[in-house]
Amino acid sequence: MTLKIKYFGMTAEASGKEGELLDNKYSSVQILRKELLNKYPGLIKMNFKIAVNQHIVDDNCLLSGNEEIALLPPFAGG
């Protein structure tokens, strides 16, 4: 099972990439978030949301595999 990770805006700058594939060894968004913060320390000070299959979720969301994950920086608008 594979997670397709997409980075947008500042999260792409912090990770140095627009996307990657990760083996799904993460049971929840919380565990995945911790791993990404470990892997990309530039994300630590950022306030970003995580979307799973195009729906913004909280860290308690469970992952089963083959999901599309997006790291979304804060949106500005008016």
N, CA, C and O atoms as a GROMACS GRO file, in nm:
protein
  312
    1MET      N    1   0.084  -0.118   0.000
    1MET     CA    2   0.000   0.000   0.000
    1MET      C    3   0.089   0.125   0.000
    1MET      O    4   0.193   0.130   0.066
    2THR      N    5   0.047   0.223  -0.075
    2THR     CA    6   0.128   0.342  -0.092
    2THR      C    7   0.045   0.468  -0.068
    2THR      O    8  -0.071   0.477  -0.107
    3LEU      N    9   0.108   0.564  -0.001
    3LEU     CA   10   0.047   0.696   0.016
    3LEU      C   11   0.107   0.790  -0.085
    3LEU      O   12   0.229   0.796  -0.101
    4LYS      N   13   0.022   0.864  -0.154
    4LYS     CA   14   0.069   0.967  -0.248
    4LYS      C   15   0.062   1.100  -0.175
    4LYS      O   16  -0.047   1.149  -0.144
    5ILE      N   17   0.178   1.157  -0.146
    5ILE     CA   18   0.186   1.282  -0.070
    5ILE      C   19   0.204   1.397  -0.167
    5ILE      O   20   0.290   1.391  -0.256
    6LYS      N   21   0.124   1.503  -0.151
    6LYS     CA   22   0.138   1.624  -0.232
    6LYS      C   23   0.164   1.742  -0.138
    6LYS      O   24   0.099   1.757  -0.035
    7TYR      N   25   0.261   1.824  -0.176
    7TYR     CA   26   0.298   1.941  -0.098
    7TYR      C   27   0.260   2.066  -0.177
    7TYR      O   28   0.280   2.073  -0.298
    8PHE      N   29   0.204   2.164  -0.106
    8PHE     CA   30   0.163   2.288  -0.171
    8PHE      C   31   0.223   2.408  -0.098
    8PHE      O   32   0.242   2.405   0.023
    9GLY      N   33   0.252   2.514  -0.175
    9GLY     CA   34   0.299   2.640  -0.118
    9GLY      C   35   0.422   2.623  -0.030
    9GLY      O   36   0.523   2.565  -0.072
   10MET      N   37   0.414   2.674   0.090
   10MET     CA   38   0.526   2.672   0.183
   10MET      C   39   0.567   2.530   0.221
   10MET      O   40   0.684   2.505   0.250
   11THR      N   41   0.473   2.436   0.221
   11THR     CA   42   0.510   2.299   0.255
   11THR      C   43   0.596   2.238   0.145
   11THR      O   44   0.683   2.156   0.173
   12ALA      N   45   0.573   2.277   0.021
   12ALA     CA   46   0.657   2.231  -0.090
   12ALA      C   47   0.798   2.289  -0.076
   12ALA      O   48   0.897   2.220  -0.101
   13GLU      N   49   0.807   2.414  -0.037
   13GLU     CA   50   0.937   2.476  -0.016
   13GLU      C   51   1.012   2.408   0.098
   13GLU      O   52   1.132   2.383   0.086
   14ALA      N   53   0.943   2.377   0.206
   14ALA     CA   54   1.007   2.315   0.323
   14ALA      C   55   1.054   2.173   0.293
   14ALA      O   56   1.157   2.129   0.344
   15SER      N   57   0.978   2.100   0.212
   15SER     CA   58   1.015   1.962   0.181
   15SER      C   59   1.111   1.954   0.063
   15SER      O   60   1.181   1.854   0.045
   16GLY      N   61   1.113   2.060  -0.017
   16GLY     CA   62   1.198   2.058  -0.135
   16GLY      C   63   1.141   1.977  -0.249
   16GLY      O   64   1.212   1.942  -0.343
   17LYS      N   65   1.012   1.947  -0.242
   17LYS     CA   66   0.947   1.870  -0.348
   17LYS      C   67   0.798   1.898  -0.353
   17LYS      O   68   0.739   1.949  -0.258
   18GLU      N   69   0.739   1.864  -0.467
   18GLU     CA   70   0.595   1.884  -0.484
   18GLU      C   71   0.516   1.759  -0.448
   18GLU      O   72   0.394   1.765  -0.428
   19GLY      N   73   0.584   1.647  -0.442
   19GLY     CA   74   0.515   1.523  -0.408
   19GLY      C   75   0.611   1.409  -0.392
   19GLY      O   76   0.727   1.417  -0.431
   20GLU      N   77   0.560   1.301  -0.334
   20GLU     CA   78   0.638   1.179  -0.319
   20GLU      C   79   0.544   1.064  -0.286
   20GLU      O   80   0.429   1.085  -0.247
   21LEU      N   81   0.595   0.944  -0.302
   21LEU     CA   82   0.521   0.824  -0.265
   21LEU      C   83   0.587   0.765  -0.141
   21LEU      O   84   0.709   0.753  -0.136
   22LEU      N   85   0.506   0.728  -0.042
   22LEU     CA   86   0.557   0.665   0.079
   22LEU      C   87   0.487   0.533   0.101
   22LEU      O   88   0.366   0.521   0.078
   23ASP      N   89   0.562   0.433   0.146
   23ASP     CA   90   0.499   0.308   0.187
   23ASP      C   91   0.408   0.341   0.305
   23ASP      O   92   0.449   0.413   0.396
   24ASN      N   93   0.287   0.288   0.305
   24ASN     CA   94   0.195   0.320   0.413
   24ASN      C   95   0.222   0.230   0.533
   24ASN      O   96   0.171   0.119   0.543
   25LYS      N   97   0.303   0.283   0.623
   25LYS     CA   98   0.325   0.216   0.750
   25LYS      C   99   0.268   0.301   0.864
   25LYS      O  100   0.306   0.285   0.980
   26TYR      N  101   0.178   0.390   0.829
   26TYR     CA  102   0.120   0.485   0.924
   26TYR      C  103  -0.027   0.454   0.944
   26TYR      O  104  -0.103   0.447   0.848
   27SER      N  105  -0.067   0.435   1.068
   27SER     CA  106  -0.206   0.399   1.094
   27SER      C  107  -0.297   0.520   1.106
   27SER      O  108  -0.419   0.508   1.096
   28SER      N  109  -0.237   0.639   1.126
   28SER     CA  110  -0.320   0.759   1.142
   28SER      C  111  -0.246   0.880   1.086
   28SER      O  112  -0.125   0.877   1.063
   29VAL      N  113  -0.322   0.986   1.066
   29VAL     CA  114  -0.265   1.112   1.020
   29VAL      C  115  -0.167   1.165   1.125
   29VAL      O  116  -0.065   1.224   1.090
   30GLN      N  117  -0.198   1.145   1.251
   30GLN     CA  118  -0.109   1.191   1.358
   30GLN      C  119   0.030   1.129   1.345
   30GLN      O  120   0.130   1.200   1.356
   31ILE      N  121   0.038   1.001   1.321
   31ILE     CA  122   0.167   0.932   1.307
   31ILE      C  123   0.238   0.978   1.180
   31ILE      O  124   0.359   0.999   1.181
   32LEU      N  125   0.164   0.994   1.072
   32LEU     CA  126   0.223   1.043   0.947
   32LEU      C  127   0.277   1.185   0.967
   32LEU      O  128   0.387   1.215   0.922
   33ARG      N  129   0.200   1.272   1.033
   33ARG     CA  130   0.245   1.409   1.057
   33ARG      C  131   0.377   1.410   1.135
   33ARG      O  132   0.469   1.483   1.100
   34LYS      N  133   0.387   1.329   1.239
   34LYS     CA  134   0.510   1.322   1.318
   34LYS      C  135   0.628   1.279   1.232
   34LYS      O  136   0.737   1.334   1.244
   35GLU      N  137   0.606   1.182   1.145
   35GLU     CA  138   0.712   1.134   1.056
   35GLU      C  139   0.755   1.244   0.959
   35GLU      O  140   0.875   1.263   0.935
   36LEU      N  141   0.660   1.316   0.902
   36LEU     CA  142   0.693   1.423   0.807
   36LEU      C  143   0.766   1.538   0.876
   36LEU      O  144   0.857   1.598   0.818
   37LEU      N  145   0.728   1.570   1.000
   37LEU     CA  146   0.797   1.675   1.074
   37LEU      C  147   0.941   1.634   1.106
   37LEU      O  148   1.032   1.716   1.106
   38ASN      N  149   0.959   1.506   1.131
   38ASN     CA  150   1.092   1.451   1.154
   38ASN      C  151   1.177   1.456   1.028
   38ASN      O  152   1.294   1.494   1.031
   39LYS      N  153   1.116   1.419   0.917
   39LYS     CA  154   1.186   1.412   0.788
   39LYS      C  155   1.216   1.551   0.732
   39LYS      O  156   1.321   1.572   0.672
   40TYR      N  157   1.125   1.644   0.752
   40TYR     CA  158   1.138   1.780   0.699
   40TYR      C  159   1.122   1.882   0.813
   40TYR      O  160   1.013   1.933   0.835
   41PRO      N  161   1.231   1.910   0.886
   41PRO     CA  162   1.222   2.001   1.001
   41PRO      C  163   1.167   2.139   0.968
   41PRO      O  164   1.117   2.208   1.057
   42GLY      N  165   1.174   2.181   0.843
   42GLY     CA  166   1.119   2.309   0.803
   42GLY      C  167   0.968   2.318   0.821
   42GLY      O  168   0.913   2.427   0.825
   43LEU      N  169   0.902   2.204   0.832
   43LEU     CA  170   0.756   2.202   0.851
   43LEU      C  171   0.716   2.229   0.996
   43LEU      O  172   0.601   2.262   1.023
   44ILE      N  173   0.810   2.214   1.088
   44ILE     CA  174   0.777   2.220   1.231
   44ILE      C  175   0.708   2.350   1.270
   44ILE      O  176   0.610   2.348   1.345
   45LYS      N  177   0.757   2.462   1.222
   45LYS     CA  178   0.700   2.591   1.261
   45LYS      C  179   0.582   2.634   1.177
   45LYS      O  180   0.526   2.742   1.198
   46MET      N  181   0.543   2.550   1.082
   46MET     CA  182   0.432   2.586   0.992
   46MET      C  183   0.299   2.536   1.046
   46MET      O  184   0.289   2.430   1.108
   47ASN      N  185   0.199   2.616   1.022
   47ASN     CA  186   0.063   2.577   1.055
   47ASN      C  187  -0.002   2.529   0.926
   47ASN      O  188  -0.045   2.610   0.844
   48PHE      N  189  -0.009   2.398   0.907
   48PHE     CA  190  -0.066   2.345   0.784
   48PHE      C  191  -0.173   2.242   0.817
   48PHE      O  192  -0.171   2.178   0.922
   49LYS      N  193  -0.265   2.228   0.725
   49LYS     CA  194  -0.371   2.127   0.737
   49LYS      C  195  -0.335   2.008   0.651
   49LYS      O  196  -0.256   2.019   0.557
   50ILE      N  197  -0.394   1.895   0.683
   50ILE     CA  198  -0.375   1.774   0.603
   50ILE      C  199  -0.509   1.731   0.547
   50ILE      O  200  -0.609   1.723   0.619
   51ALA      N  201  -0.510   1.705   0.418
   51ALA     CA  202  -0.630   1.653   0.352
   51ALA      C  203  -0.603   1.509   0.309
   51ALA      O  204  -0.495   1.477   0.261
   52VAL      N  205  -0.702   1.425   0.328
   52VAL     CA  206  -0.696   1.286   0.284
   52VAL      C  207  -0.805   1.268   0.179
   52VAL      O  208  -0.923   1.290   0.205
   53ASN      N  209  -0.762   1.229   0.060
   53ASN     CA  210  -0.855   1.212  -0.051
   53ASN      C  211  -0.945   1.334  -0.070
   53ASN      O  212  -1.066   1.323  -0.087
   54GLN      N  213  -0.881   1.452  -0.065
   54GLN     CA  214  -0.943   1.581  -0.092
   54GLN      C  215  -1.040   1.629   0.015
   54GLN      O  216  -1.125   1.714  -0.011
   55HIS      N  217  -1.029   1.574   0.138
   55HIS     CA  218  -1.110   1.620   0.251
   55HIS      C  219  -1.018   1.655   0.366
   55HIS      O  220  -0.937   1.572   0.409
   56ILE      N  221  -1.028   1.777   0.417
   56ILE     CA  222  -0.945   1.816   0.530
   56ILE      C  223  -0.988   1.735   0.652
   56ILE      O  224  -1.107   1.724   0.684
   57VAL      N  225  -0.888   1.677   0.720
   57VAL     CA  226  -0.915   1.588   0.833
   57VAL      C  227  -0.834   1.633   0.955
   57VAL      O  228  -0.743   1.716   0.943
   58ASP      N  229  -0.868   1.578   1.071
   58ASP     CA  230  -0.787   1.604   1.189
   58ASP      C  231  -0.687   1.489   1.206
   58ASP      O  232  -0.688   1.392   1.129
   59ASP      N  233  -0.602   1.501   1.305
   59ASP     CA  234  -0.495   1.402   1.324
   59ASP      C  235  -0.546   1.265   1.364
   59ASP      O  236  -0.472   1.167   1.356
   60ASN      N  237  -0.670   1.255   1.408
   60ASN     CA  238  -0.725   1.126   1.450
   60ASN      C  239  -0.771   1.041   1.332
   60ASN      O  240  -0.808   0.925   1.351
   61CYS      N  241  -0.769   1.095   1.213
   61CYS     CA  242  -0.814   1.022   1.095
   61CYS      C  243  -0.726   0.899   1.073
   61CYS      O  244  -0.603   0.909   1.074
   62LEU      N  245  -0.789   0.785   1.054
   62LEU     CA  246  -0.716   0.661   1.031
   62LEU      C  247  -0.682   0.645   0.884
   62LEU      O  248  -0.759   0.686   0.797
   63LEU      N  249  -0.568   0.585   0.857
   63LEU     CA  250  -0.523   0.560   0.720
   63LEU      C  251  -0.526   0.411   0.695
   63LEU      O  252  -0.479   0.332   0.777
   64SER      N  253  -0.582   0.373   0.582
   64SER     CA  254  -0.590   0.230   0.549
   64SER      C  255  -0.496   0.193   0.436
   64SER      O  256  -0.463   0.075   0.419
   65GLY      N  257  -0.453   0.289   0.358
   65GLY     CA  258  -0.363   0.262   0.247
   65GLY      C  259  -0.417   0.318   0.118
   65GLY      O  260  -0.538   0.332   0.100
   66ASN      N  261  -0.325   0.350   0.026
   66ASN     CA  262  -0.359   0.403  -0.106
   66ASN      C  263  -0.432   0.536  -0.104
   66ASN      O  264  -0.501   0.570  -0.200
   67GLU      N  265  -0.419   0.612   0.005
   67GLU     CA  266  -0.480   0.744   0.010
   67GLU      C  267  -0.391   0.848  -0.058
   67GLU      O  268  -0.270   0.830  -0.072
   68GLU      N  269  -0.455   0.957  -0.099
   68GLU     CA  270  -0.384   1.074  -0.147
   68GLU      C  271  -0.384   1.175  -0.032
   68GLU      O  272  -0.489   1.213   0.018
   69ILE      N  273  -0.265   1.216   0.008
   69ILE     CA  274  -0.248   1.307   0.121
   69ILE      C  275  -0.198   1.440   0.067
   69ILE      O  276  -0.106   1.444  -0.015
   70ALA      N  277  -0.257   1.549   0.112
   70ALA     CA  278  -0.211   1.682   0.070
   70ALA      C  279  -0.179   1.764   0.196
   70ALA      O  280  -0.257   1.767   0.291
   71LEU      N  281  -0.063   1.829   0.194
   71LEU     CA  282  -0.026   1.922   0.300
   71LEU      C  283  -0.059   2.062   0.250
   71LEU      O  284  -0.002   2.109   0.152
   72LEU      N  285  -0.152   2.127   0.319
   72LEU     CA  286  -0.207   2.254   0.274
   72LEU      C  287  -0.168   2.367   0.369
   72LEU      O  288  -0.203   2.364   0.487
   73PRO      N  289  -0.095   2.466   0.318
   73PRO     CA  290  -0.061   2.580   0.401
   73PRO      C  291  -0.185   2.666   0.425
   73PRO      O  292  -0.288   2.646   0.360
   74PRO      N  293  -0.176   2.761   0.519
   74PRO     CA  294  -0.291   2.849   0.540
   74PRO      C  295  -0.328   2.923   0.412
   74PRO      O  296  -0.241   2.962   0.334
   75PHE      N  297  -0.456   2.941   0.392
   75PHE     CA  298  -0.505   3.011   0.274
   75PHE      C  299  -0.535   3.155   0.310
   75PHE      O  300  -0.588   3.184   0.416
   76ALA      N  301  -0.500   3.244   0.219
   76ALA     CA  302  -0.536   3.385   0.235
   76ALA      C  303  -0.642   3.416   0.131
   76ALA      O  304  -0.641   3.360   0.021
   77GLY      N  305  -0.730   3.501   0.165
   77GLY     CA  306  -0.833   3.533   0.067
   77GLY      C  307  -0.905   3.660   0.105
   77GLY      O  308  -0.880   3.722   0.209
   78GLY      N  309  -0.994   3.695   0.020
   78GLY     CA  310  -1.065   3.818   0.050
   78GLY      C  311  -1.179   3.836  -0.044
   78GLY      O  312  -1.252   3.935  -0.034
   0.00000   0.00000   0.00000
